[in-house]
Amino acid sequence: MALQPTKEGFDLGIVTSNGDEMLAFYRDVLGLEFEATLNMEKVGIAQMHRLWANKSLLKLVVPGVVVGMVEDPDGN
């Protein structure tokens, strides 16, 4: 059974703790069209950056709390 897409593009989400750096890369280096940054802290998402590449949507998701992630006091 073949997949029958309902739209021409696709939506892709990437979860990252480096949201600002990834936003700068996809927007400034690759040239994707920036739509908005959403704050969704009530559902555990600190930020969601939305960018477009033609009819495809890229969502860079920065979680509010990363379970199991330990901050290194030395920045490493």
LUMTIVEX-776473 format. One line per 4 residues: number of its first residue (from 1); for each residue x, y negated, z negated of N, C-alpha, C. Coordinates in Angstrom, 3 decimals. Layout:
! LUMTIVEX-776473
NUM) X,Y,Z,X,Y,Z,X,Y,Z; ...
END
This chain:
! LUMTIVEX-776473
1) 0.853,1.173,0.000,0.000,0.000,0.000,0.899,-1.235,0.000; 0.734,-2.087,0.963,1.550,-3.283,1.099,0.984,-4.422,0.255; 1.880,-5.230,-0.250,1.498,-6.403,-1.019,0.851,-7.427,-0.095; -0.266,-7.999,-0.517,-0.961,-9.022,0.252,-0.864,-10.346,-0.497
5) 0.125,-11.184,-0.162,0.284,-12.460,-0.863,-0.948,-13.343,-0.695; -1.250,-14.116,-1.746,-2.401,-15.013,-1.704,-2.003,-16.435,-1.336; -0.697,-16.705,-1.269,-0.235,-18.017,-0.817,1.091,-17.851,-0.087; 1.512,-18.892,0.614,2.712,-18.809,1.448,4.004,-18.787,0.636
9) 4.043,-19.473,-0.484,5.240,-19.527,-1.310,5.131,-18.584,-2.485; 6.055,-18.711,-3.400,6.024,-17.898,-4.611,6.357,-18.776,-5.809; 5.985,-18.320,-6.991,6.339,-18.974,-8.242,7.398,-18.125,-8.927; 8.463,-18.781,-9.373,9.556,-18.084,-10.039,9.878,-18.822,-11.326
13) 9.962,-18.094,-12.418,10.327,-18.686,-13.704,11.651,-18.143,-14.187; 12.509,-19.038,-14.667,13.797,-18.657,-15.237,13.826,-19.171,-16.663; 14.073,-18.287,-17.618,14.175,-18.672,-19.026,15.635,-18.956,-19.325; 15.901,-20.121,-19.931,17.273,-20.539,-20.174,17.366,-21.400,-21.424
17) 18.537,-21.418,-22.025,18.796,-22.360,-23.122,19.545,-23.587,-22.601; 19.864,-23.601,-21.300,20.585,-24.714,-20.667,19.677,-25.459,-19.695; 18.537,-25.896,-20.171,17.535,-26.507,-19.307,18.001,-27.756,-18.592; 18.661,-28.661,-19.289,19.094,-29.912,-18.668,20.143,-29.671,-17.590
21) 21.074,-28.769,-17.851,22.114,-28.461,-16.879,21.526,-27.779,-15.649; 20.602,-26.846,-15.871,19.987,-26.151,-14.741,19.105,-27.098,-13.937; 18.403,-28.010,-14.618,17.608,-29.006,-13.912,18.497,-29.847,-13.009; 19.617,-30.312,-13.541,20.544,-31.121,-12.752,21.052,-30.334,-11.538
25) 21.359,-29.052,-11.714,21.859,-28.237,-10.604,20.810,-28.074,-9.504; 19.622,-27.608,-9.871,18.598,-27.336,-8.864,18.085,-28.618,-8.211; 17.991,-29.706,-8.976,17.500,-30.972,-8.439,18.579,-31.722,-7.672; 19.742,-31.913,-8.302,20.768,-32.794,-7.739,21.716,-32.101,-6.768
29) 22.027,-30.834,-7.012,22.956,-30.115,-6.140,22.206,-29.422,-4.997; 21.169,-28.649,-5.327,20.426,-27.926,-4.290,19.349,-28.771,-3.627; 18.931,-29.845,-4.272,17.974,-30.768,-3.670,16.521,-30.370,-3.767; 16.151,-29.511,-4.742,14.750,-29.186,-4.915,13.994,-30.420,-5.397
33) 12.726,-30.500,-5.046,11.895,-31.656,-5.394,11.382,-31.520,-6.824; 11.774,-32.458,-7.681,11.357,-32.450,-9.085,9.907,-32.913,-9.189; 9.079,-32.128,-9.879,7.678,-32.493,-10.097,7.471,-33.114,-11.475; 7.881,-32.396,-12.537,7.626,-32.882,-13.898,8.350,-32.011,-14.909
37) 8.467,-32.554,-16.108,8.911,-31.782,-17.267,7.752,-31.751,-18.248; 7.339,-30.554,-18.616,6.231,-30.384,-19.546,6.755,-29.954,-20.899; 6.212,-30.529,-21.967,6.499,-30.095,-23.330,5.332,-29.227,-23.779; 5.637,-27.985,-24.142,4.603,-27.011,-24.490,4.941,-26.344,-25.818
41) 5.311,-27.150,-26.805,5.785,-26.607,-28.080,4.733,-25.789,-28.815; 3.460,-26.068,-28.598,2.406,-25.307,-29.282,2.381,-23.839,-28.865; 2.954,-23.540,-27.709,3.014,-22.147,-27.247,4.442,-21.608,-27.261; 5.346,-22.306,-27.952,6.712,-21.821,-28.127,7.681,-22.195,-27.025
45) 7.279,-23.115,-26.150,8.156,-23.546,-25.062,8.536,-25.001,-25.308; 9.837,-25.247,-25.488,10.295,-26.611,-25.738,10.087,-27.476,-24.505; 10.453,-26.950,-23.332,10.310,-27.682,-22.074,10.114,-26.713,-20.916; 9.384,-27.175,-19.919,9.306,-26.460,-18.646,9.529,-27.494,-17.544
49) 10.640,-27.350,-16.836,10.943,-28.215,-15.703,10.358,-27.546,-14.455; 9.592,-28.304,-13.665,8.955,-27.767,-12.462,9.568,-28.411,-11.228; 10.049,-27.560,-10.306,10.681,-28.033,-9.074,10.105,-27.266,-7.887; 10.049,-27.930,-6.744,9.493,-27.329,-5.537,10.552,-27.148,-4.456
53) 10.473,-26.019,-3.778,11.240,-25.744,-2.570,10.206,-25.353,-1.518; 9.804,-26.328,-0.701,8.706,-26.134,0.249,7.454,-25.721,-0.517; 6.947,-24.524,-0.305,5.720,-24.097,-0.978,5.982,-23.157,-2.150; 7.231,-23.064,-2.556,7.610,-22.219,-3.696,7.917,-23.088,-4.901
57) 7.474,-22.634,-6.063,7.633,-23.366,-7.308,8.648,-22.670,-8.202; 9.637,-23.423,-8.666,10.623,-22.918,-9.619,10.328,-23.549,-10.970; 10.187,-22.711,-11.995,9.931,-23.180,-13.352,11.143,-22.823,-14.207; 11.807,-23.836,-14.750,12.915,-23.620,-15.680,12.346,-23.746,-17.080
61) 12.291,-22.637,-17.801,11.619,-22.568,-19.093,12.655,-22.545,-20.209; 12.554,-23.515,-21.118,13.442,-23.591,-22.280,12.615,-23.221,-23.501; 12.859,-22.046,-24.104,12.071,-21.639,-25.265,12.347,-22.531,-26.468; 11.329,-22.682,-27.323,11.489,-23.479,-28.534,12.408,-22.806,-29.530
65) 12.225,-21.517,-29.710,13.057,-20.736,-30.631,13.476,-19.475,-29.899; 14.770,-19.215,-29.875,15.273,-18.006,-29.239,15.555,-16.985,-30.333; 14.791,-15.907,-30.345,14.936,-14.871,-31.364,16.266,-14.154,-31.150; 17.037,-14.029,-32.219,18.303,-13.324,-32.166,19.472,-14.178,-31.726
69) 19.231,-15.431,-31.372,20.317,-16.317,-30.944,20.849,-17.050,-32.160; 22.156,-17.008,-32.332,22.798,-17.643,-33.474,23.647,-18.800,-32.967; 23.444,-19.973,-33.552,24.249,-21.138,-33.190,25.662,-20.966,-33.726; 26.630,-21.210,-32.884,28.040,-21.166,-33.273,28.433,-22.551,-33.757
73) 28.844,-22.711,-35.014,29.190,-24.041,-35.519,30.363,-24.678,-34.791; 31.190,-23.871,-34.104,32.328,-24.401,-33.353,31.965,-24.733,-31.912; 30.701,-24.472,-31.517,30.277,-24.779,-30.159,30.708,-23.767,-29.119; 31.121,-22.567,-29.545,31.547,-21.517,-28.597,30.429,-20.566,-28.287
END
